[in-house]
Amino acid sequence: MTTSQENRNYFKYLTCLILGTTLFRLIYINLPGLAPQEAYYWNYSRHLALSYFDHPPILAYLIFIFTHLGKQSAFFVRIGCVLLTSGLTYLTFAIGRLLFDQKVGFFSAVLLNSVLIFSLGAMIATPDTPMIFFWALSFYFFCKLILTQDKKWWYLWGISTGLAMLSKYSSVFILVSVFLFLIFSRENRRWLLSKEFYLALVLAVLVFFPVIIWNVNNDWA
C-alpha cells in the first residue's frame, strides 16, 4: 500500500506528465501540414451536419469549435484532440487509482503515453481520439457503479457511452461488453432488471440520435 505522502508525489508526477506531454504536443501540431484524412475531417467542419457518410459528427464539431475560436490552421484543427488526450491521461490515472491505487494509476498513465501509436494519434485529428476519451469515461463511470452500487452512475454512463458512439461506430461494443459483464456477474446481474439500466440505454440512444436522423434522411447510407 502507498502512503499519503507517496500518493501526493504520484499526483505531482502525473501533473508533470500531463503538462509536459501537452506542451510538447501543442508545439508539435503547429509544424506539419494536415494529413489527407485530417483535411477531409476539416472539410466536415466547414459543412456541419447531424452526421456524415463514414463517421458520426463529434470530430467535425470539435474542429469547428476550435477553428472558429482561433483560426483555420493545422494547430486549431488538432488542438481539440490534444486536449482530449490530456484528459484521457488523467482518466487512465483515475481508473487505476479507483481500482488499485495512485501508483498503479500513475504508471498506467505513463504506459499509455509510452505507446508509439497512441502518441502519434494524440497529435492528429482523428475520430479515434474522442472515441477513446469517451470510452474511458464510460468505463470510469461503470467502475464507479460497480464499486459503489449507486444507481446515479448509470445515467453518466449512458451519456458518455452515447458520446463515444457519436464519435465512432465501434463504440457500440461498450454496450456489448457491459451486457456480457452483467450476465456473467452474479452480484450485478440484478441490474439487468432495473429501470436505471434501461434509462441509461435510452440516454445513450438519445445522444446518438442525430446519426439516426441523418441516416433516415439519407436512405440509411
Backbone bond lengths (Angstrom), bond angles and torsions (degrees), N, CA, C in turn:
res aa  C-N    CA-C-N  psi(-1)  N-CA   C-N-CA  omega(-1)  CA-C   N-CA-C  phi
1 M - - - 1.461 - - 1.533 109.92 -
2 T 1.331 116.02 140.95 1.457 120.00 178.44 1.519 110.04 -85.98
3 T 1.338 116.41 149.00 1.457 121.26 179.04 1.520 110.15 -83.12
4 S 1.341 114.57 170.77 1.460 119.43 179.23 1.523 111.44 -61.28
5 Q 1.340 116.69 -39.02 1.464 120.62 179.16 1.524 110.86 -66.62
6 E 1.323 117.03 -40.87 1.461 120.76 177.41 1.526 110.95 -63.01
7 N 1.330 116.35 -38.85 1.461 120.44 177.93 1.528 111.05 -60.61
8 R 1.345 115.26 -43.79 1.465 118.91 178.57 1.531 110.77 -64.56
9 N 1.322 115.95 -37.41 1.462 119.65 179.43 1.525 111.26 -65.51
10 Y 1.339 116.24 -42.64 1.466 119.30 -179.72 1.524 111.05 -64.94
11 F 1.324 116.24 -34.28 1.463 118.08 177.32 1.527 110.50 -68.92
12 K 1.329 117.44 -36.49 1.463 120.81 175.43 1.530 110.39 -63.88
13 Y 1.334 115.76 -42.55 1.465 119.46 178.33 1.524 110.54 -61.70
14 L 1.338 115.21 -41.04 1.469 119.22 178.98 1.524 110.56 -62.09
15 T 1.335 116.53 -43.60 1.466 120.57 179.13 1.524 110.80 -58.99
16 C 1.328 116.69 -43.29 1.469 120.99 178.31 1.529 110.49 -64.40
17 L 1.337 116.33 -40.04 1.465 120.47 179.13 1.526 110.82 -61.87
18 I 1.331 116.53 -47.58 1.461 120.46 -177.77 1.528 110.73 -66.14
19 L 1.329 116.90 -45.64 1.467 120.09 -179.22 1.528 110.96 -64.43
20 G 1.328 116.24 -42.31 1.462 120.06 -178.34 1.515 112.91 -65.88
21 T 1.333 117.02 -48.68 1.465 120.15 -178.87 1.527 111.18 -67.96
22 T 1.331 116.65 -36.98 1.465 119.60 179.89 1.524 111.03 -66.51
23 L 1.342 116.81 -44.21 1.462 120.53 179.15 1.527 110.76 -61.07
24 F 1.328 116.70 -45.53 1.467 120.01 178.61 1.520 111.28 -59.26
25 R 1.328 116.69 -44.24 1.465 120.54 -177.68 1.518 111.66 -68.41
26 L 1.336 116.88 -37.40 1.461 119.74 178.71 1.532 111.46 -65.33
27 I 1.317 115.96 -32.38 1.471 119.34 176.17 1.523 110.16 -72.99
28 Y 1.331 115.79 -44.62 1.465 120.16 -173.91 1.525 112.97 -67.21
29 I 1.334 118.09 -39.59 1.465 119.89 -171.75 1.522 112.96 -66.33
30 N 1.320 117.25 -11.87 1.460 119.92 178.77 1.531 111.85 -87.81
31 L 1.348 117.07 -5.67 1.465 120.25 -172.78 1.533 113.69 -89.98
32 P 1.351 120.00 -60.05 1.475 118.69 -177.60 1.535 111.69 -79.61
33 G 1.332 115.35 152.91 1.455 119.67 174.32 1.521 110.88 -72.02
34 L 1.313 116.00 171.27 1.465 120.25 -178.92 1.522 110.96 -66.01
35 A 1.334 115.56 137.84 1.456 120.74 170.16 1.528 108.59 -71.55
36 P 1.340 118.05 159.28 1.481 119.79 -178.11 1.534 113.60 -52.46
37 Q 1.352 116.91 -43.26 1.464 118.00 -178.56 1.528 111.62 -69.68
38 E 1.339 117.33 -30.91 1.459 120.10 177.21 1.526 110.51 -67.27
39 A 1.328 116.25 -40.76 1.464 119.96 177.52 1.527 110.26 -63.08
40 Y 1.324 115.39 -36.09 1.459 120.93 177.27 1.525 110.40 -63.25
41 Y 1.331 117.39 -45.34 1.458 121.02 179.28 1.533 110.95 -69.17
42 W 1.325 117.11 -35.34 1.470 120.21 175.63 1.525 109.90 -61.41
43 N 1.319 116.09 -38.33 1.468 119.70 177.51 1.526 110.54 -64.40
44 Y 1.341 116.48 -36.01 1.465 119.94 171.52 1.528 110.15 -49.22
45 S 1.339 114.38 -51.70 1.458 120.68 -171.08 1.519 112.66 -65.25
46 R 1.319 117.38 -19.49 1.458 121.07 178.24 1.525 111.23 -86.44
47 H 1.317 116.68 -7.08 1.473 122.54 178.91 1.529 107.60 -136.81
48 L 1.319 115.94 71.22 1.463 120.05 -174.89 1.524 111.87 -61.05
49 A 1.319 114.62 138.73 1.464 121.24 178.87 1.523 108.01 -147.67
50 L 1.324 115.91 171.69 1.464 120.02 178.64 1.524 111.81 -67.94
51 S 1.328 117.17 -28.39 1.451 122.48 175.99 1.525 107.74 -164.22
52 Y 1.340 115.88 -175.09 1.460 120.73 -178.40 1.521 109.33 -140.07
53 F 1.312 116.11 170.71 1.462 120.88 -172.31 1.530 112.67 -59.79
54 D 1.323 117.31 -42.31 1.461 119.73 -172.92 1.522 115.24 -112.75
55 H 1.329 117.89 -9.38 1.464 120.15 179.68 1.529 110.54 -147.88
56 P 1.338 116.63 153.20 1.471 120.31 168.61 1.532 110.26 -67.07
57 P 1.341 118.94 175.47 1.468 120.52 -163.98 1.521 118.72 -94.37
58 I 1.338 120.52 -4.13 1.467 120.20 -171.14 1.528 112.69 -54.28
59 L 1.320 117.72 -45.97 1.470 119.40 -177.54 1.522 111.11 -62.02
60 A 1.320 117.45 -39.82 1.471 120.41 178.22 1.519 110.73 -61.20
61 Y 1.327 117.11 -42.50 1.460 120.62 179.27 1.527 110.85 -65.19
62 L 1.333 115.70 -39.80 1.460 120.85 179.94 1.535 110.52 -62.19
63 I 1.320 115.77 -47.50 1.470 120.15 178.88 1.525 110.30 -64.15
64 F 1.320 117.24 -41.15 1.464 121.38 -179.97 1.530 110.73 -58.70
65 I 1.331 116.64 -46.52 1.467 120.79 -177.76 1.521 110.89 -60.14
66 F 1.321 117.11 -50.05 1.466 119.50 -173.93 1.523 113.28 -75.96
67 T 1.328 118.01 -32.41 1.461 118.46 177.62 1.524 111.40 -73.12
68 H 1.332 117.15 -22.24 1.463 119.50 176.03 1.532 111.92 -88.86
69 L 1.322 117.38 -26.22 1.459 119.77 172.58 1.528 110.47 -74.07
70 G 1.329 116.24 -32.54 1.460 121.42 179.48 1.509 110.62 -110.15
71 K 1.343 115.09 -106.45 1.459 119.27 177.30 1.526 108.90 -153.03
72 Q 1.313 115.49 173.46 1.462 121.08 -179.06 1.533 108.59 -80.37
73 S 1.328 116.02 87.88 1.460 121.10 -179.61 1.513 109.04 -146.57
74 A 1.343 116.30 164.61 1.466 120.92 179.90 1.528 110.93 -58.81
75 F 1.329 116.95 -37.07 1.458 120.95 -179.24 1.524 110.94 -58.83
76 F 1.317 116.78 -48.57 1.467 119.65 -176.16 1.521 112.63 -79.06
77 V 1.332 117.94 -20.45 1.464 120.47 171.92 1.527 109.71 -67.01
78 R 1.333 115.92 -36.10 1.470 120.79 -172.90 1.521 115.27 -96.20
79 I 1.312 118.31 -20.69 1.468 120.07 -168.67 1.530 112.95 -61.52
80 G 1.318 117.65 -33.48 1.463 119.34 179.15 1.515 111.60 -61.26
81 C 1.322 116.92 -40.17 1.474 120.81 179.66 1.526 110.97 -70.22
82 V 1.332 117.22 -34.50 1.468 119.93 176.20 1.530 110.02 -63.02
83 L 1.322 116.96 -45.14 1.462 120.46 -179.11 1.527 111.66 -66.40
84 L 1.329 117.10 -38.39 1.466 119.63 176.73 1.527 110.64 -65.07
85 T 1.333 117.08 -35.51 1.460 120.77 178.08 1.524 110.63 -65.03
86 S 1.316 116.82 -38.77 1.471 120.17 175.53 1.525 109.78 -62.77
87 G 1.326 116.46 -41.80 1.461 120.18 176.30 1.516 111.87 -63.33
88 L 1.338 116.76 -37.02 1.461 120.92 178.53 1.526 111.06 -65.57
89 T 1.340 116.53 -37.61 1.465 119.76 176.65 1.523 109.92 -59.58
90 Y 1.329 116.74 -45.11 1.466 119.37 178.51 1.532 110.94 -65.44
91 L 1.328 117.58 -40.70 1.463 120.24 179.37 1.521 111.44 -61.27
92 T 1.333 116.38 -39.48 1.464 120.55 177.90 1.518 110.21 -61.23
93 F 1.322 115.98 -43.45 1.463 120.83 175.60 1.529 110.54 -60.86
94 A 1.334 116.57 -45.80 1.467 120.84 -176.60 1.520 111.47 -63.90
95 I 1.321 117.49 -37.86 1.468 120.85 178.62 1.526 110.28 -68.05
96 G 1.339 116.34 -44.50 1.464 119.36 177.69 1.511 112.09 -61.73
97 R 1.332 116.49 -40.61 1.472 120.98 178.26 1.524 110.73 -65.93
98 L 1.327 116.25 -40.17 1.462 120.63 -178.52 1.526 111.53 -64.95
99 L 1.322 116.79 -42.83 1.461 121.09 -175.47 1.525 113.01 -86.25
100 F 1.349 116.25 -26.39 1.468 119.73 -177.47 1.532 110.45 -132.66
101 D 1.338 117.42 -91.10 1.462 120.64 178.01 1.531 109.30 -160.70
102 Q 1.328 116.60 -178.96 1.465 121.83 -176.46 1.528 111.84 -62.07
103 K 1.314 116.58 -36.84 1.465 120.98 -178.85 1.523 110.48 -62.76
104 V 1.314 116.80 -48.08 1.465 120.88 178.27 1.526 110.02 -62.27
105 G 1.334 115.99 -41.69 1.462 119.77 179.03 1.510 111.86 -60.16
106 F 1.338 116.96 -45.05 1.460 120.42 -178.36 1.521 111.76 -64.37
107 F 1.334 116.84 -48.84 1.463 118.67 -177.54 1.528 112.07 -70.26
108 S 1.320 117.48 -24.99 1.474 120.26 172.04 1.523 110.10 -65.17
109 A 1.331 116.17 -42.13 1.462 120.93 178.17 1.527 110.98 -65.23
110 V 1.337 116.72 -39.83 1.467 120.80 176.85 1.522 110.54 -63.18
111 L 1.334 115.85 -45.68 1.464 120.38 -179.76 1.521 110.98 -60.97
112 L 1.325 116.10 -42.90 1.463 120.30 178.58 1.525 110.84 -56.22
113 N 1.325 117.14 -46.50 1.459 121.35 -177.50 1.519 113.03 -77.96
114 S 1.336 117.02 -7.47 1.463 121.09 177.68 1.527 112.15 -89.53
115 V 1.316 116.89 -12.73 1.466 120.74 -179.89 1.527 108.40 -76.62
116 L 1.328 116.92 122.82 1.462 121.55 -172.85 1.523 112.27 -59.92
117 I 1.329 116.84 -46.53 1.470 119.49 -176.28 1.521 110.52 -65.34
118 F 1.347 116.93 -32.21 1.461 120.00 176.96 1.524 110.37 -67.93
119 S 1.328 116.58 -45.14 1.468 120.62 -178.57 1.519 111.24 -63.33
120 L 1.329 116.93 -38.82 1.466 120.05 177.07 1.523 110.56 -67.43
121 G 1.338 115.28 -43.26 1.463 119.76 -179.67 1.511 113.16 -67.26
122 A 1.344 116.62 -21.14 1.460 120.40 179.78 1.520 112.04 -73.20
123 M 1.333 117.49 -13.43 1.464 120.62 -174.05 1.521 113.31 -115.55
124 I 1.329 116.89 11.52 1.458 120.51 173.56 1.524 108.67 -128.77
125 A 1.314 115.33 156.07 1.470 120.16 179.67 1.525 109.04 -85.02
126 T 1.301 115.85 114.24 1.464 121.35 -178.95 1.529 109.38 -147.44
127 P 1.324 119.05 148.39 1.473 120.89 178.92 1.521 113.57 -61.84
128 D 1.341 116.68 -20.25 1.463 119.25 -179.02 1.529 111.85 -64.73
129 T 1.338 117.20 -31.65 1.464 119.67 -176.06 1.522 112.46 -64.72
130 P 1.340 120.19 -54.24 1.474 118.12 175.90 1.523 112.28 -64.56
131 M 1.344 117.30 -33.43 1.465 118.96 178.97 1.523 110.86 -60.51
132 I 1.354 117.20 -48.70 1.462 120.39 -177.64 1.530 110.52 -65.63
133 F 1.341 116.70 -38.89 1.460 119.43 178.84 1.525 110.81 -60.63
134 F 1.335 117.29 -50.95 1.465 119.52 -177.45 1.528 111.73 -71.81
135 W 1.340 117.38 -27.86 1.467 120.30 174.59 1.523 109.18 -64.15
136 A 1.338 116.85 -45.68 1.467 120.69 178.37 1.521 111.07 -63.67
137 L 1.338 116.20 -39.21 1.466 120.11 177.76 1.520 110.72 -63.27
138 S 1.323 116.23 -42.14 1.459 121.28 176.98 1.528 110.73 -61.27
139 F 1.329 116.36 -42.86 1.465 120.71 179.36 1.526 111.10 -64.34
140 Y 1.337 116.32 -39.62 1.473 120.34 178.47 1.529 110.26 -61.28
141 F 1.328 117.01 -47.08 1.468 120.06 -179.73 1.530 111.36 -64.09
142 F 1.336 116.02 -36.31 1.466 118.97 179.67 1.526 110.38 -68.37
143 C 1.332 116.61 -38.97 1.471 119.98 176.00 1.530 110.61 -61.58
144 K 1.337 116.61 -42.34 1.463 120.38 177.65 1.531 110.40 -60.98
145 L 1.322 116.12 -40.05 1.456 120.26 178.30 1.523 111.16 -61.15
146 I 1.318 116.66 -48.88 1.458 120.91 -176.11 1.524 111.18 -66.37
147 L 1.328 117.02 -38.54 1.462 120.50 -177.07 1.522 113.02 -75.91
148 T 1.344 116.41 -34.19 1.467 119.48 -176.13 1.525 113.03 -101.55
149 Q 1.338 116.16 -21.67 1.467 122.15 -174.66 1.528 111.47 59.32
150 D 1.324 115.96 27.08 1.464 121.81 178.06 1.533 108.57 -92.93
151 K 1.318 116.34 117.84 1.462 120.67 -172.43 1.524 114.26 -64.61
152 K 1.341 118.65 -17.17 1.465 119.99 -178.98 1.529 112.00 -61.79
153 W 1.353 116.37 -26.94 1.458 119.49 -179.08 1.513 112.06 -67.47
154 W 1.319 118.97 -22.10 1.461 120.62 177.52 1.526 111.32 -58.83
155 Y 1.323 116.54 -39.99 1.458 119.63 -175.06 1.531 111.59 -70.36
156 L 1.323 116.43 -39.68 1.461 120.02 175.88 1.525 110.63 -67.28
157 W 1.336 115.72 -36.79 1.463 119.55 174.84 1.531 111.06 -61.31
158 G 1.328 116.41 -43.74 1.464 120.19 -179.36 1.521 112.46 -61.66
159 I 1.341 116.73 -43.57 1.468 120.57 -179.68 1.525 111.01 -65.48
160 S 1.340 116.48 -46.37 1.460 119.71 -178.26 1.532 111.59 -67.27
161 T 1.318 117.16 -34.97 1.461 120.30 175.98 1.526 110.86 -65.74
162 G 1.330 116.24 -41.10 1.463 120.04 176.48 1.523 111.30 -61.22
163 L 1.328 117.58 -40.41 1.461 121.38 178.91 1.527 111.18 -67.30
164 A 1.323 116.66 -35.64 1.474 119.72 176.02 1.525 110.25 -63.94
165 M 1.332 116.88 -43.38 1.464 120.00 178.45 1.523 111.39 -68.59
166 L 1.327 116.36 -28.11 1.461 120.76 176.84 1.529 111.25 -75.06
167 S 1.340 115.44 -8.50 1.458 121.14 177.91 1.523 111.74 -95.92
168 K 1.338 115.74 -44.44 1.467 120.28 -179.72 1.525 108.72 -158.42
169 Y 1.337 116.51 141.87 1.458 121.12 -172.34 1.519 113.97 -63.59
170 S 1.338 117.44 -28.68 1.467 119.56 -177.10 1.526 112.48 -64.50
171 S 1.326 117.54 -11.68 1.468 120.57 177.42 1.523 112.74 -66.23
172 V 1.310 117.47 -9.42 1.466 119.71 176.69 1.522 110.48 -60.18
173 F 1.336 116.99 -21.74 1.464 119.61 179.65 1.529 112.27 -69.51
174 I 1.332 117.23 -13.65 1.465 119.17 171.05 1.526 109.23 -60.02
175 L 1.320 115.92 -45.45 1.461 120.88 -179.92 1.521 111.07 -62.59
176 V 1.328 115.19 -42.45 1.468 119.93 -179.33 1.525 110.54 -62.70
177 S 1.340 116.88 -46.92 1.467 120.20 -176.56 1.525 111.74 -66.21
178 V 1.340 117.60 -39.84 1.462 120.38 178.87 1.528 110.47 -66.32
179 F 1.321 116.71 -41.71 1.461 120.73 179.06 1.528 110.81 -61.25
180 L 1.335 116.76 -44.01 1.461 120.44 179.63 1.526 111.05 -66.25
181 F 1.338 116.34 -39.49 1.467 119.01 177.92 1.520 110.92 -60.41
182 L 1.322 116.57 -45.40 1.466 119.96 -178.17 1.527 111.60 -65.67
183 I 1.314 116.66 -33.98 1.463 119.59 178.35 1.527 110.97 -65.97
184 F 1.322 116.29 -43.24 1.469 120.11 -173.24 1.529 113.66 -91.10
185 S 1.328 118.19 -6.91 1.462 121.10 177.40 1.524 109.63 -96.93
186 R 1.306 115.81 108.83 1.467 119.99 -177.49 1.528 111.31 -60.32
187 E 1.346 115.92 -38.72 1.461 120.01 -176.81 1.521 112.90 -70.76
188 N 1.332 116.49 -26.67 1.469 119.92 -174.08 1.525 113.87 -111.82
189 R 1.312 116.39 3.10 1.465 120.13 -177.97 1.524 111.70 -62.91
190 R 1.320 116.03 -24.88 1.471 120.46 -178.69 1.517 112.47 -60.66
191 W 1.358 116.24 -25.72 1.462 118.84 -179.27 1.527 112.35 -63.49
192 L 1.332 117.01 -23.37 1.468 119.99 179.15 1.526 111.48 -65.79
193 L 1.324 116.84 -18.57 1.465 121.66 178.87 1.524 112.33 -103.97
194 S 1.327 116.31 7.34 1.463 119.78 -177.37 1.519 111.45 -94.77
195 K 1.314 116.11 150.08 1.464 120.17 177.58 1.523 111.42 -68.92
196 E 1.343 116.60 -29.74 1.467 120.25 -177.47 1.520 111.22 -62.35
197 F 1.320 117.47 -39.34 1.464 121.18 179.06 1.518 110.67 -60.29
198 Y 1.322 116.88 -44.98 1.463 120.79 -176.59 1.534 111.50 -76.22
199 L 1.322 117.33 -32.07 1.460 119.71 173.92 1.531 110.36 -66.05
200 A 1.337 116.47 -36.22 1.469 120.42 176.90 1.521 110.46 -64.74
201 L 1.332 116.89 -39.54 1.462 120.49 176.62 1.531 110.90 -63.55
202 V 1.323 115.74 -40.18 1.466 120.05 177.54 1.526 110.39 -62.28
203 L 1.333 116.82 -42.71 1.462 120.79 177.92 1.526 110.91 -60.00
204 A 1.335 116.40 -44.11 1.465 120.55 179.39 1.525 110.78 -60.52
205 V 1.320 116.75 -43.46 1.473 120.94 -179.99 1.529 110.71 -66.76
206 L 1.331 117.03 -39.13 1.466 120.18 179.13 1.524 111.71 -63.27
207 V 1.332 116.57 -41.28 1.466 119.91 177.53 1.527 109.85 -64.25
208 F 1.319 116.73 -37.99 1.466 122.74 -178.92 1.527 112.58 -79.23
209 F 1.324 117.11 -9.25 1.466 121.99 -169.11 1.534 114.75 -58.18
210 P 1.345 120.89 -32.17 1.470 119.15 176.55 1.519 113.24 -54.12
211 V 1.331 117.18 -35.64 1.463 120.59 179.19 1.528 110.34 -67.05
212 I 1.323 115.93 -39.04 1.465 119.91 178.69 1.528 110.15 -65.10
213 I 1.331 116.46 -44.82 1.465 120.35 178.94 1.530 110.46 -60.08
214 W 1.332 116.86 -44.06 1.460 120.49 -179.46 1.519 110.25 -60.69
215 N 1.325 117.13 -42.68 1.459 119.98 -179.78 1.523 113.17 -68.24
216 V 1.326 115.62 -35.76 1.467 119.07 175.84 1.541 109.82 -60.59
217 N 1.330 115.23 -40.54 1.468 120.14 -178.03 1.537 113.48 -80.85
218 N 1.330 116.01 -7.29 1.471 119.37 -178.70 1.527 112.04 -127.70
219 D 1.335 115.65 35.35 1.454 122.46 174.68 1.536 113.37 54.43
220 W 1.332 115.94 35.98 1.463 122.55 177.35 1.529 111.44 55.58
221 A 1.329 114.92 44.94 1.485 119.83 -179.18 1.508 112.14 -60.86
